[in-house]
Amino acid sequence: MSLSPEDIKKIAHLARLNLSDNDISMYTPQLSSILHFIEQLNSADTSQTEALAHPLDISQRLRLDTITEQDLREKFQRIAPRVEAGLYLVPKVIEEA
Protein backbone atom coordinates (compact mmCIF):
# COMPACT_ATOMS: atom_id res chain seq x y z
CA MET A 1 0.00 0.00 0.00
CA SER A 2 1.39 3.34 -0.99
CA LEU A 3 0.37 6.55 0.72
CA SER A 4 -0.01 9.88 -1.01
CA PRO A 5 0.92 13.25 0.51
CA GLU A 6 -2.82 13.88 0.92
CA ASP A 7 -3.09 10.69 3.01
CA ILE A 8 -0.24 11.91 5.21
CA LYS A 9 -2.01 15.25 5.68
CA LYS A 10 -5.19 13.45 6.77
CA ILE A 11 -3.25 11.24 9.18
CA ALA A 12 -1.44 14.27 10.59
CA HIS A 13 -4.76 16.05 11.08
CA LEU A 14 -6.22 13.05 12.92
CA ALA A 15 -3.12 12.89 15.12
CA ARG A 16 -3.29 16.66 15.66
CA LEU A 17 0.18 17.12 14.17
CA ASN A 18 1.21 20.27 12.37
CA LEU A 19 3.50 19.03 9.60
CA SER A 20 5.37 21.21 7.14
CA ASP A 21 5.57 20.31 3.43
CA ASN A 22 9.13 19.04 4.02
CA ASP A 23 7.86 16.75 6.79
CA ILE A 24 5.08 15.44 4.58
CA SER A 25 7.48 14.65 1.73
CA MET A 26 9.80 12.90 4.22
CA TYR A 27 7.07 10.86 5.96
CA THR A 28 5.26 9.74 2.81
CA PRO A 29 7.84 7.11 1.71
CA GLN A 30 8.64 6.13 5.31
CA LEU A 31 5.03 5.39 6.25
CA SER A 32 4.45 3.67 2.89
CA SER A 33 7.40 1.35 3.55
CA ILE A 34 6.05 0.54 7.03
CA LEU A 35 2.67 -0.38 5.54
CA HIS A 36 4.41 -2.45 2.85
CA PHE A 37 6.28 -4.35 5.58
CA ILE A 38 2.98 -5.00 7.42
CA GLU A 39 1.52 -6.39 4.17
CA GLN A 40 4.51 -8.74 3.93
CA LEU A 41 3.90 -9.94 7.49
CA ASN A 42 0.20 -10.45 6.79
CA SER A 43 1.00 -12.60 3.74
CA ALA A 44 2.99 -15.11 5.82
CA ASP A 45 1.30 -18.52 6.09
CA THR A 46 0.41 -19.08 9.73
CA SER A 47 -2.19 -21.81 9.17
CA GLN A 48 0.07 -24.47 10.73
CA THR A 49 1.11 -22.30 13.68
CA GLU A 50 -0.49 -22.84 17.06
CA ALA A 51 -1.32 -19.80 19.13
CA LEU A 52 0.69 -19.42 22.32
CA ALA A 53 -0.24 -17.70 25.51
CA HIS A 54 3.14 -18.49 27.03
CA PRO A 55 6.35 -20.00 25.62
CA LEU A 56 6.37 -22.70 28.30
CA ASP A 57 3.63 -25.29 28.62
CA ILE A 58 2.70 -24.53 32.23
CA SER A 59 -0.41 -23.49 34.11
CA GLN A 60 -0.92 -19.91 35.12
CA ARG A 61 -0.63 -19.34 38.86
CA LEU A 62 -3.76 -17.67 40.13
CA ARG A 63 -4.08 -15.47 43.17
CA LEU A 64 -7.05 -15.33 45.48
CA ASP A 65 -9.65 -12.75 44.50
CA THR A 66 -9.51 -10.73 47.70
CA ILE A 67 -9.67 -7.01 48.40
CA THR A 68 -6.25 -5.71 49.37
CA GLU A 69 -6.80 -1.93 49.30
CA GLN A 70 -9.07 0.41 51.20
CA ASP A 71 -12.15 1.80 49.45
CA LEU A 72 -11.27 5.49 49.06
CA ARG A 73 -13.97 6.29 46.49
CA GLU A 74 -15.85 8.73 48.70
CA LYS A 75 -12.65 10.55 49.64
CA PHE A 76 -11.65 11.01 46.00
CA GLN A 77 -15.12 11.98 44.86
CA ARG A 78 -15.33 14.69 47.53
CA ILE A 79 -12.41 16.51 45.91
CA ALA A 80 -13.52 15.88 42.30
CA PRO A 81 -14.82 18.93 40.41
CA ARG A 82 -18.06 17.23 39.32
CA VAL A 83 -19.64 13.94 40.39
CA GLU A 84 -23.07 12.52 39.72
CA ALA A 85 -24.48 9.16 40.86
CA GLY A 86 -21.00 7.97 41.86
CA LEU A 87 -19.49 8.84 38.46
CA TYR A 88 -16.91 11.48 37.60
CA LEU A 89 -18.25 14.03 35.11
CA VAL A 90 -15.77 15.35 32.57
CA PRO A 91 -16.07 17.86 29.74
CA LYS A 92 -16.86 16.55 26.27
CA VAL A 93 -13.62 16.16 24.30
CA ILE A 94 -14.77 14.39 21.11
CA GLU A 95 -15.35 16.69 18.16
CA GLU A 96 -18.26 15.91 15.88
CA ALA A 97 -17.48 15.89 12.20
N, CA, C and O atoms as a GROMACS GRO file, in nm:
protein
  388
    1MET      N    1   0.085  -0.117   0.000
    1MET     CA    2   0.000   0.000   0.000
    1MET      C    3   0.090   0.124   0.000
    1MET      O    4   0.182   0.135   0.080
    2SER      N    5   0.060   0.213  -0.089
    2SER     CA    6   0.139   0.334  -0.099
    2SER      C    7   0.054   0.453  -0.058
    2SER      O    8  -0.061   0.467  -0.101
    3LEU      N    9   0.109   0.538   0.024
    3LEU     CA   10   0.037   0.655   0.072
    3LEU      C   11   0.072   0.776  -0.013
    3LEU      O   12   0.185   0.790  -0.062
    4SER      N   13  -0.025   0.863  -0.029
    4SER     CA   14   0.000   0.988  -0.101
    4SER      C   15   0.023   1.099   0.002
    4SER      O   16  -0.007   1.082   0.120
    5PRO      N   17   0.076   1.212  -0.042
    5PRO     CA   18   0.092   1.325   0.051
    5PRO      C   19  -0.041   1.369   0.112
    5PRO      O   20  -0.045   1.415   0.227
    6GLU      N   21  -0.150   1.354   0.037
    6GLU     CA   22  -0.282   1.388   0.092
    6GLU      C   23  -0.319   1.294   0.206
    6GLU      O   24  -0.379   1.337   0.305
    7ASP      N   25  -0.284   1.166   0.193
    7ASP     CA   26  -0.309   1.069   0.301
    7ASP      C   27  -0.232   1.108   0.426
    7ASP      O   28  -0.284   1.100   0.537
    8ILE      N   29  -0.108   1.150   0.407
    8ILE     CA   30  -0.024   1.191   0.521
    8ILE      C   31  -0.085   1.314   0.588
    8ILE      O   32  -0.084   1.323   0.711
    9LYS      N   33  -0.136   1.407   0.510
    9LYS     CA   34  -0.201   1.525   0.568
    9LYS      C   35  -0.322   1.487   0.651
    9LYS      O   36  -0.343   1.542   0.759
   10LYS      N   37  -0.402   1.391   0.602
   10LYS     CA   38  -0.519   1.345   0.676
   10LYS      C   39  -0.478   1.278   0.807
   10LYS      O   40  -0.536   1.302   0.913
   11ILE      N   41  -0.375   1.193   0.798
   11ILE     CA   42  -0.325   1.124   0.918
   11ILE      C   43  -0.272   1.225   1.018
   11ILE      O   44  -0.298   1.214   1.138
   12ALA      N   45  -0.198   1.324   0.970
   12ALA     CA   46  -0.144   1.427   1.059
   12ALA      C   47  -0.257   1.505   1.125
   12ALA      O   48  -0.248   1.539   1.243
   13HIS      N   49  -0.362   1.534   1.050
   13HIS     CA   50  -0.476   1.605   1.108
   13HIS      C   51  -0.542   1.522   1.218
   13HIS      O   52  -0.574   1.574   1.325
   14LEU      N   53  -0.562   1.393   1.192
   14LEU     CA   54  -0.622   1.305   1.292
   14LEU      C   55  -0.537   1.294   1.418
   14LEU      O   56  -0.589   1.282   1.529
   15ALA      N   57  -0.404   1.298   1.399
   15ALA     CA   58  -0.312   1.289   1.512
   15ALA      C   59  -0.283   1.426   1.573
   15ALA      O   60  -0.205   1.437   1.668
   16ARG      N   61  -0.347   1.528   1.518
   16ARG     CA   62  -0.329   1.666   1.566
   16ARG      C   63  -0.182   1.708   1.557
   16ARG      O   64  -0.128   1.769   1.649
   17LEU      N   65  -0.120   1.674   1.442
   17LEU     CA   66   0.018   1.712   1.417
   17LEU      C   67   0.021   1.822   1.312
   17LEU      O   68  -0.054   1.818   1.214
   18ASN      N   69   0.105   1.920   1.333
   18ASN     CA   70   0.121   2.027   1.237
   18ASN      C   71   0.250   1.999   1.159
   18ASN      O   72   0.360   2.029   1.206
   19LEU      N   73   0.234   1.941   1.039
   19LEU     CA   74   0.350   1.903   0.960
   19LEU      C   75   0.374   2.004   0.849
   19LEU      O   76   0.280   2.052   0.786
   20SER      N   77   0.501   2.034   0.826
   20SER     CA   78   0.537   2.121   0.714
   20SER      C   79   0.538   2.037   0.585
   20SER      O   80   0.529   1.915   0.591
   21ASP      N   81   0.550   2.102   0.470
   21ASP     CA   82   0.557   2.031   0.343
   21ASP      C   83   0.680   1.942   0.337
   21ASP      O   84   0.676   1.834   0.279
   22ASN      N   85   0.791   1.988   0.397
   22ASN     CA   86   0.913   1.904   0.402
   22ASN      C   87   0.888   1.777   0.483
   22ASN      O   88   0.930   1.668   0.444
   23ASP      N   89   0.818   1.792   0.596
   23ASP     CA   90   0.786   1.675   0.679
   23ASP      C   91   0.699   1.578   0.603
   23ASP      O   92   0.721   1.457   0.607
   24ILE      N   93   0.600   1.630   0.533
   24ILE     CA   94   0.508   1.544   0.458
   24ILE      C   95   0.583   1.466   0.351
   24ILE      O   96   0.561   1.346   0.335
   25SER      N   97   0.672   1.534   0.278
   25SER     CA   98   0.748   1.465   0.173
   25SER      C   99   0.844   1.362   0.233
   25SER      O  100   0.876   1.262   0.169
   26MET      N  101   0.891   1.385   0.356
   26MET     CA  102   0.980   1.290   0.422
   26MET      C  103   0.902   1.169   0.475
   26MET      O  104   0.947   1.055   0.463
   27TYR      N  105   0.784   1.194   0.534
   27TYR     CA  106   0.707   1.086   0.596
   27TYR      C  107   0.633   0.999   0.496
   27TYR      O  108   0.603   0.884   0.526
   28THR      N  109   0.603   1.051   0.378
   28THR     CA  110   0.526   0.974   0.281
   28THR      C  111   0.595   0.841   0.245
   28THR      O  112   0.531   0.737   0.257
   29PRO      N  113   0.722   0.841   0.202
   29PRO     CA  114   0.784   0.711   0.171
   29PRO      C  115   0.810   0.626   0.296
   29PRO      O  116   0.807   0.503   0.289
   30GLN      N  117   0.837   0.690   0.409
   30GLN     CA  118   0.864   0.613   0.531
   30GLN      C  119   0.740   0.536   0.576
   30GLN      O  120   0.747   0.417   0.605
   31LEU      N  121   0.626   0.606   0.582
   31LEU     CA  122   0.503   0.539   0.625
   31LEU      C  123   0.458   0.436   0.521
   31LEU      O  124   0.403   0.332   0.557
   32SER      N  125   0.480   0.465   0.394
   32SER     CA  126   0.445   0.368   0.289
   32SER      C  127   0.527   0.240   0.305
   32SER      O  128   0.475   0.130   0.288
   33SER      N  129   0.656   0.254   0.338
   33SER     CA  130   0.740   0.135   0.355
   33SER      C  131   0.698   0.056   0.480
   33SER      O  132   0.706  -0.067   0.481
   34ILE      N  133   0.654   0.125   0.584
   34ILE     CA  134   0.605   0.054   0.703
   34ILE      C  135   0.480  -0.026   0.668
   34ILE      O  136   0.468  -0.142   0.708
   35LEU      N  137   0.388   0.034   0.593
   35LEU     CA  138   0.267  -0.038   0.554
   35LEU      C  139   0.300  -0.154   0.461
   35LEU      O  140   0.236  -0.260   0.468
   36HIS      N  141   0.398  -0.136   0.373
   36HIS     CA  142   0.441  -0.245   0.285
   36HIS      C  143   0.496  -0.361   0.368
   36HIS      O  144   0.468  -0.477   0.338
   37PHE      N  145   0.574  -0.332   0.471
   37PHE     CA  146   0.628  -0.435   0.558
   37PHE      C  147   0.515  -0.509   0.631
   37PHE      O  148   0.521  -0.631   0.646
   38ILE      N  149   0.413  -0.436   0.675
   38ILE     CA  150   0.298  -0.500   0.742
   38ILE      C  151   0.225  -0.592   0.645
   38ILE      O  152   0.181  -0.700   0.685
   39GLU      N  153   0.213  -0.551   0.518
   39GLU     CA  154   0.152  -0.639   0.417
   39GLU      C  155   0.232  -0.767   0.400
   39GLU      O  156   0.175  -0.875   0.384
   40GLN      N  157   0.366  -0.755   0.403
   40GLN     CA  158   0.451  -0.874   0.393
   40GLN      C  159   0.426  -0.968   0.512
   40GLN      O  160   0.417  -1.089   0.494
   41LEU      N  161   0.416  -0.912   0.631
   41LEU     CA  162   0.390  -0.994   0.749
   41LEU      C  163   0.254  -1.061   0.740
   41LEU      O  164   0.239  -1.178   0.777
   42ASN      N  165   0.155  -0.988   0.691
   42ASN     CA  166   0.020  -1.045   0.679
   42ASN      C  167   0.014  -1.157   0.575
   42ASN      O  168  -0.073  -1.243   0.584
   43SER      N  169   0.104  -1.157   0.478
   43SER     CA  170   0.100  -1.260   0.374
   43SER      C  171   0.168  -1.390   0.419
   43SER      O  172   0.162  -1.490   0.348
   44ALA      N  173   0.233  -1.390   0.533
   44ALA     CA  174   0.299  -1.511   0.582
   44ALA      C  175   0.194  -1.617   0.618
   44ALA      O  176   0.092  -1.586   0.678
   45ASP      N  177   0.222  -1.741   0.581
   45ASP     CA  178   0.130  -1.852   0.609
   45ASP      C  179   0.145  -1.894   0.756
   45ASP      O  180   0.248  -1.945   0.797
   46THR      N  181   0.040  -1.870   0.832
   46THR     CA  182   0.041  -1.908   0.973
   46THR      C  183  -0.064  -2.015   1.002
   46THR      O  184  -0.101  -2.037   1.118
   47SER      N  185  -0.112  -2.082   0.898
   47SER     CA  186  -0.219  -2.181   0.917
   47SER      C  187  -0.174  -2.301   1.000
   47SER      O  188  -0.255  -2.364   1.067
   48GLN      N  189  -0.044  -2.332   0.997
   48GLN     CA  190   0.007  -2.446   1.073
   48GLN      C  191   0.067  -2.405   1.207
   48GLN      O  192   0.128  -2.488   1.276
   49THR      N  193   0.050  -2.281   1.245
   49THR     CA  194   0.111  -2.230   1.368
   49THR      C  195   0.007  -2.228   1.479
   49THR      O  196  -0.102  -2.172   1.462
   50GLU      N  197   0.040  -2.287   1.591
   50GLU     CA  198  -0.050  -2.284   1.706
   50GLU      C  199  -0.030  -2.154   1.784
   50GLU      O  200   0.081  -2.105   1.800
   51ALA      N  201  -0.140  -2.101   1.832
   51ALA     CA  202  -0.132  -1.980   1.913
   51ALA      C  203  -0.073  -2.013   2.049
   51ALA      O  204  -0.101  -2.119   2.105
   52LEU      N  205   0.008  -1.923   2.102
   52LEU     CA  206   0.069  -1.942   2.232
   52LEU      C  207   0.024  -1.833   2.327
   52LEU      O  208   0.014  -1.716   2.289
   53ALA      N  209  -0.001  -1.870   2.447
   53ALA     CA  210  -0.024  -1.770   2.551
   53ALA      C  211   0.105  -1.750   2.628
   53ALA      O  212   0.128  -1.644   2.687
   54HIS      N  213   0.190  -1.852   2.628
   54HIS     CA  214   0.314  -1.849   2.703
   54HIS      C  215   0.413  -1.944   2.635
   54HIS      O  216   0.371  -2.049   2.585
   55PRO      N  217   0.541  -1.911   2.630
   55PRO     CA  218   0.635  -2.000   2.562
   55PRO      C  219   0.656  -2.134   2.631
   55PRO      O  220   0.704  -2.229   2.568
   56LEU      N  221   0.623  -2.144   2.757
   56LEU     CA  222   0.637  -2.270   2.830
   56LEU      C  223   0.499  -2.331   2.851
   56LEU      O  224   0.401  -2.258   2.872
   57ASP      N  225   0.491  -2.461   2.846
   57ASP     CA  226   0.363  -2.529   2.862
   57ASP      C  227   0.335  -2.552   3.011
   57ASP      O  228   0.348  -2.664   3.061
   58ILE      N  229   0.298  -2.444   3.080
   58ILE     CA  230   0.270  -2.453   3.223
   58ILE      C  231   0.137  -2.384   3.252
   58ILE      O  232   0.087  -2.307   3.171
   59SER      N  233   0.082  -2.413   3.368
   59SER     CA  234  -0.041  -2.349   3.411
   59SER      C  235  -0.012  -2.212   3.470
   59SER      O  236   0.094  -2.188   3.528
   60GLN      N  237  -0.106  -2.124   3.455
   60GLN     CA  238  -0.092  -1.991   3.512
   60GLN      C  239  -0.124  -1.998   3.662
   60GLN      O  240  -0.226  -2.053   3.702
   61ARG      N  241  -0.035  -1.940   3.743
   61ARG     CA  242  -0.063  -1.934   3.886
   61ARG      C  243  -0.169  -1.828   3.909
   61ARG      O  244  -0.158  -1.716   3.857
   62LEU      N  245  -0.269  -1.860   3.984
   62LEU     CA  246  -0.376  -1.767   4.013
   62LEU      C  247  -0.367  -1.722   4.157
   62LEU      O  248  -0.327  -1.798   4.245
   63ARG      N  249  -0.405  -1.598   4.180
   63ARG     CA  250  -0.408  -1.547   4.317
   63ARG      C  251  -0.553  -1.546   4.364
   63ARG      O  252  -0.646  -1.549   4.284
   64LEU      N  253  -0.571  -1.541   4.493
   64LEU     CA  254  -0.705  -1.533   4.548
   64LEU      C  255  -0.766  -1.399   4.513
   64LEU      O  256  -0.697  -1.297   4.511
   65ASP      N  257  -0.894  -1.398   4.485
   65ASP     CA  258  -0.965  -1.275   4.450
   65ASP      C  259  -1.012  -1.208   4.579
   65ASP      O  260  -1.128  -1.219   4.618
   66THR      N  261  -0.919  -1.139   4.644
   66THR     CA  262  -0.951  -1.073   4.770
   66THR      C  263  -0.918  -0.925   4.761
   66THR      O  264  -0.829  -0.884   4.685
   67ILE      N  265  -0.990  -0.846   4.837
   67ILE     CA  266  -0.967  -0.701   4.840
   67ILE      C  267  -0.843  -0.675   4.923
   67ILE      O  268  -0.830  -0.724   5.036
   68THR      N  269  -0.750  -0.598   4.866
   68THR     CA  270  -0.625  -0.571   4.937
   68THR      C  271  -0.604  -0.422   4.963
   68THR      O  272  -0.508  -0.385   5.030
   69GLU      N  273  -0.694  -0.337   4.910
   69GLU     CA  274  -0.680  -0.193   4.930
   69GLU      C  275  -0.807  -0.138   4.993
   69GLU      O  276  -0.915  -0.195   4.982
   70GLN      N  277  -0.791  -0.025   5.060
   70GLN     CA  278  -0.907   0.041   5.120
   70GLN      C  279  -0.993   0.103   5.011
   70GLN      O  280  -0.943   0.141   4.906
   71ASP      N  281  -1.123   0.113   5.036
   71ASP     CA  282  -1.215   0.180   4.945
   71ASP      C  283  -1.210   0.330   4.974
   71ASP      O  284  -1.268   0.377   5.072
   72LEU      N  285  -1.142   0.405   4.888
   72LEU     CA  286  -1.127   0.549   4.906
   72LEU      C  287  -1.212   0.628   4.806
   72LEU      O  288  -1.185   0.746   4.781
   73ARG      N  289  -1.314   0.564   4.750
   73ARG     CA  290  -1.397   0.629   4.649
   73ARG      C  291  -1.460   0.758   4.700
   73ARG      O  292  -1.455   0.860   4.632
   74GLU      N  293  -1.520   0.753   4.815
   74GLU     CA  294  -1.585   0.873   4.870
   74GLU      C  295  -1.485   0.986   4.891
   74GLU      O  296  -1.516   1.102   4.863
   75LYS      N  297  -1.368   0.954   4.940
   75LYS     CA  298  -1.265   1.055   4.964
   75LYS      C  299  -1.226   1.123   4.833
   75LYS      O  300  -1.215   1.246   4.828
   76PHE      N  301  -1.205   1.044   4.728
   76PHE     CA  302  -1.165   1.101   4.600
   76PHE      C  303  -1.279   1.177   4.533
   76PHE      O  304  -1.256   1.278   4.467
   77GLN      N  305  -1.400   1.129   4.550
   77GLN     CA  306  -1.512   1.198   4.486
   77GLN      C  307  -1.546   1.329   4.557
   77GLN      O  308  -1.604   1.419   4.496
   78ARG      N  309  -1.510   1.342   4.684
   78ARG     CA  310  -1.533   1.469   4.753
   78ARG      C  311  -1.448   1.581   4.694
   78ARG      O  312  -1.490   1.696   4.693
   79ILE      N  313  -1.329   1.547   4.645
   79ILE     CA  314  -1.241   1.651   4.591
   79ILE      C  315  -1.252   1.663   4.439
   79ILE      O  316  -1.185   1.748   4.380
   80ALA      N  317  -1.335   1.581   4.376
   80ALA     CA  318  -1.352   1.588   4.230
   80ALA      C  319  -1.435   1.711   4.195
   80ALA      O  320  -1.524   1.749   4.271
   81PRO      N  321  -1.407   1.774   4.080
   81PRO     CA  322  -1.482   1.893   4.041
   81PRO      C  323  -1.631   1.866   4.021
   81PRO      O  324  -1.715   1.945   4.065
   82ARG      N  325  -1.665   1.754   3.955
   82ARG     CA  326  -1.806   1.723   3.932
   82ARG      C  327  -1.828   1.573   3.942
   82ARG      O  328  -1.756   1.494   3.882
   83VAL      N  329  -1.929   1.534   4.020
   83VAL     CA  330  -1.964   1.394   4.040
   83VAL      C  331  -2.115   1.383   4.035
   83VAL      O  332  -2.186   1.470   4.086
   84GLU      N  333  -2.164   1.276   3.974
   84GLU     CA  334  -2.307   1.252   3.972
   84GLU      C  335  -2.332   1.102   3.977
   84GLU      O  336  -2.277   1.027   3.895
   85ALA      N  337  -2.412   1.057   4.070
   85ALA     CA  338  -2.448   0.916   4.086
   85ALA      C  339  -2.323   0.827   4.097
   85ALA      O  340  -2.321   0.717   4.042
   86GLY      N  341  -2.221   0.876   4.165
   86GLY     CA  342  -2.100   0.797   4.186
   86GLY      C  343  -2.005   0.797   4.067
   86GLY      O  344  -1.906   0.724   4.068
   87LEU      N  345  -2.034   0.878   3.964
   87LEU     CA  346  -1.949   0.884   3.846
   87LEU      C  347  -1.883   1.020   3.836
   87LEU      O  348  -1.941   1.122   3.875
   88TYR      N  349  -1.761   1.022   3.783
   88TYR     CA  350  -1.691   1.148   3.760
   88TYR      C  351  -1.743   1.208   3.630
   88TYR      O  352  -1.749   1.139   3.528
   89LEU      N  353  -1.779   1.334   3.631
   89LEU     CA  354  -1.825   1.403   3.511
   89LEU      C  355  -1.709   1.483   3.454
   89LEU      O  356  -1.643   1.558   3.525
   90VAL      N  357  -1.686   1.466   3.325
   90VAL     CA  358  -1.577   1.535   3.257
   90VAL      C  359  -1.631   1.609   3.137
   90VAL      O  360  -1.736   1.572   3.084
   91PRO      N  361  -1.561   1.713   3.091
   91PRO     CA  362  -1.607   1.786   2.974
   91PRO      C  363  -1.599   1.698   2.847
   91PRO      O  364  -1.515   1.608   2.838
   92LYS      N  365  -1.686   1.727   2.753
   92LYS     CA  366  -1.686   1.655   2.627
   92LYS      C  367  -1.560   1.690   2.549
   92LYS      O  368  -1.529   1.808   2.532
   93VAL      N  369  -1.487   1.588   2.501
   93VAL     CA  370  -1.362   1.616   2.430
   93VAL      C  371  -1.365   1.563   2.286
   93VAL      O  372  -1.270   1.587   2.211
   94ILE      N  373  -1.470   1.494   2.245
   94ILE     CA  374  -1.477   1.439   2.111
   94ILE      C  375  -1.546   1.540   2.019
   94ILE      O  376  -1.658   1.583   2.047
   95GLU      N  377  -1.479   1.576   1.911
   95GLU     CA  378  -1.535   1.669   1.816
   95GLU      C  379  -1.625   1.593   1.721
   95GLU      O  380  -1.593   1.482   1.679
   96GLU      N  381  -1.736   1.653   1.687
   96GLU     CA  382  -1.826   1.591   1.588
   96GLU      C  383  -1.788   1.643   1.451
   96GLU      O  384  -1.760   1.761   1.432
   97ALA      N  385  -1.788   1.550   1.356
   97ALA     CA  386  -1.748   1.589   1.220
   97ALA      C  387  -1.863   1.647   1.142
   97ALA      O  388  -1.847   1.685   1.026
   0.00000   0.00000   0.00000
